[in-house]
Amino acid sequence: MIRAYVSAVLLVCASAALFGQDKLTPAAKRYFDPIRRNLEAAAEAMPAEKYSYRLTPDQMTFGEWIIHSAQRNYADCAVLKGETAPVTAQQLAALKAKSEVSKALKDSFEYCAAAFAAEDDQKALTSPQTAYSYLHVLVHNNEVYGNIVGYLRTNGIVPPSTAARGNRQSK
């Protein structure tokens, strides 16, 4: 499945490169902002006392999902920036309070936004690792969001993506 995603991103980037674009394609970039918005809003919507909530005993807590997203953002966007991640998985795992965890998520997305702003189609195609890292930020965060939607719903919270659709329909 990941191979198919990588192939799709490579195709989009290669097509854009043929047409001389010097930044990431709008079609590829447009997926970053919505998933960022949804995850950050979900982190804010979940009450602090529910950050330790698990859907089942074997699943990660809500807070662990948010930390996992932040950790992968730092790891993947560090590859895109060609540097070592500024925050380690161990530092993130030590965070427990909602304010710390949600701030870490926001900071990780800021870090990725800077990486994406400096990225272009040619650079994204430089190596399989950069293509994978770019794609992983998008796909992985969508997977995380898909998981935490259940956590929100079982706590009576309308997920941000659903709430946004309702707002668009009522206008």
C-alpha positions as CSV (number, residue, x, y, z in Angstrom):
1,M,0.0,0.0,0.0
2,I,2.8,2.4,0.9
3,R,4.5,1.5,-2.4
4,A,1.3,2.6,-4.2
5,Y,1.3,5.9,-2.4
6,V,5.0,6.6,-3.1
7,S,4.4,5.8,-6.7
8,A,1.5,8.3,-6.8
9,V,3.5,11.0,-5.2
10,L,6.4,10.4,-7.5
11,L,4.1,10.6,-10.5
12,V,2.6,13.9,-9.3
13,C,6.0,15.3,-8.6
14,A,7.5,14.1,-11.9
15,S,4.5,15.5,-13.8
16,A,5.0,18.9,-12.2
17,A,8.7,18.8,-12.9
18,L,7.9,18.3,-16.6
19,F,5.9,21.5,-16.5
20,G,8.7,23.5,-14.9
21,Q,7.1,24.2,-11.5
22,D,9.7,25.1,-8.9
23,K,7.7,24.5,-5.8
24,L,5.6,21.6,-4.5
25,T,2.5,21.2,-6.6
26,P,-0.6,22.8,-5.3
27,A,-2.4,19.4,-5.6
28,A,0.3,17.8,-3.4
29,K,0.5,20.7,-0.9
30,R,-3.2,21.1,-0.4
31,Y,-3.3,17.9,1.7
32,F,-1.0,19.2,4.4
33,D,-3.1,22.2,5.7
34,P,-6.4,20.3,6.2
35,I,-4.8,17.4,8.1
36,R,-2.8,19.8,10.2
37,R,-5.9,21.8,11.0
38,N,-7.9,18.6,11.8
39,L,-5.3,17.1,14.1
40,E,-4.6,20.4,15.9
41,A,-8.3,21.0,16.4
42,A,-8.8,17.4,17.7
43,A,-6.0,17.8,20.2
44,E,-7.7,21.0,21.4
45,A,-11.2,19.5,21.4
46,M,-10.3,16.5,23.6
47,P,-10.6,17.4,27.3
48,A,-7.4,17.2,29.3
49,E,-8.7,14.4,31.5
50,K,-9.4,12.3,28.4
51,Y,-5.8,12.4,27.1
52,S,-5.2,9.1,28.9
53,Y,-8.4,7.5,27.4
54,R,-8.0,4.3,25.4
55,L,-10.7,2.8,23.1
56,T,-9.5,-0.7,24.2
57,P,-6.8,-1.7,26.7
58,D,-4.4,-2.7,23.9
59,Q,-4.6,0.6,22.0
60,M,-2.6,3.8,22.5
61,T,-4.1,6.6,24.6
62,F,-5.4,9.7,22.8
63,G,-2.3,11.6,24.1
64,E,0.0,8.9,22.8
65,W,-1.5,9.2,19.3
66,I,-0.9,12.9,19.4
67,I,2.7,12.4,20.6
68,H,3.2,9.7,17.9
69,S,2.1,12.2,15.2
70,A,4.4,14.9,16.5
71,Q,7.3,12.4,16.7
72,R,6.8,11.3,13.1
73,N,6.4,14.9,11.9
74,Y,9.8,15.8,13.4
75,A,11.5,12.6,12.0
76,D,10.1,12.9,8.5
77,C,10.5,16.7,8.1
78,A,14.0,16.5,9.4
79,V,14.8,14.3,6.4
80,L,13.2,16.9,4.1
81,K,15.3,19.6,5.8
82,G,18.4,17.4,5.7
83,E,19.0,17.7,9.4
84,T,18.6,15.9,12.7
85,A,15.2,16.2,14.3
86,P,15.2,19.0,16.9
87,V,13.0,17.0,19.3
88,T,13.5,13.4,20.1
89,A,11.0,10.6,20.5
90,Q,12.1,10.3,24.2
91,Q,11.5,14.0,24.8
92,L,8.0,13.8,23.3
93,A,7.2,10.6,25.2
94,A,7.9,12.3,28.5
95,L,5.0,14.8,27.8
96,K,1.8,14.1,29.7
97,A,-0.3,17.2,30.1
98,K,-2.7,18.3,27.4
99,S,-1.1,21.7,27.1
100,E,2.4,20.1,26.5
101,V,1.2,17.5,24.1
102,S,-1.0,19.8,22.0
103,K,1.8,22.4,21.9
104,A,4.3,19.7,20.8
105,L,1.9,18.7,17.9
106,K,1.6,22.4,16.8
107,D,5.3,22.9,17.0
108,S,5.9,19.7,14.9
109,F,3.5,21.0,12.3
110,E,5.3,24.4,12.3
111,Y,8.5,22.5,11.7
112,C,7.0,20.6,8.8
113,A,5.4,23.8,7.3
114,A,8.9,25.3,7.1
115,A,10.2,22.1,5.5
116,F,7.3,22.1,3.0
117,A,7.9,25.8,2.2
118,A,11.5,25.0,1.3
119,E,10.6,21.9,-0.6
120,D,10.2,21.7,-4.4
121,D,9.3,18.9,-6.8
122,Q,12.9,18.2,-7.8
123,K,14.1,18.0,-4.2
124,A,11.2,15.7,-3.3
125,L,12.4,13.3,-6.0
126,T,16.0,13.4,-4.9
127,S,15.9,10.1,-3.2
128,P,13.4,7.4,-2.2
129,Q,13.9,8.6,1.5
130,T,12.8,12.2,0.8
131,A,9.8,11.1,-1.3
132,Y,8.8,8.7,1.4
133,S,9.2,11.3,4.2
134,Y,7.2,13.8,2.3
135,L,4.4,11.3,1.6
136,H,4.6,9.9,5.1
137,V,3.8,13.3,6.7
138,L,0.5,13.3,4.7
139,V,-0.5,9.7,4.8
140,H,0.5,9.0,8.3
141,N,-1.2,12.0,9.8
142,N,-4.4,11.0,8.0
143,E,-4.1,7.5,9.5
144,V,-3.6,9.0,13.0
145,Y,-6.6,11.2,12.5
146,G,-8.7,8.3,11.4
147,N,-7.8,6.5,14.6
148,I,-8.5,9.4,16.9
149,V,-11.8,10.1,15.4
150,G,-13.1,7.1,17.3
151,Y,-11.7,8.5,20.5
152,L,-13.5,11.8,20.0
153,R,-16.8,10.2,19.0
154,T,-16.9,7.8,22.0
155,N,-16.4,10.9,24.2
156,G,-19.3,12.8,22.6
157,I,-17.1,15.1,20.5
158,V,-17.8,15.8,16.9
159,P,-14.5,15.4,14.9
160,P,-13.2,18.6,13.4
161,S,-13.5,17.4,9.8
162,T,-17.2,16.5,10.4
163,A,-17.8,19.8,12.1
164,A,-16.2,21.7,9.2
165,R,-18.4,19.9,6.7
166,G,-21.5,21.0,8.7
167,N,-20.3,24.6,8.7
168,R,-19.8,24.6,4.9
169,Q,-23.3,23.1,4.4
170,S,-25.0,25.6,6.6
171,K,-23.6,28.6,4.7
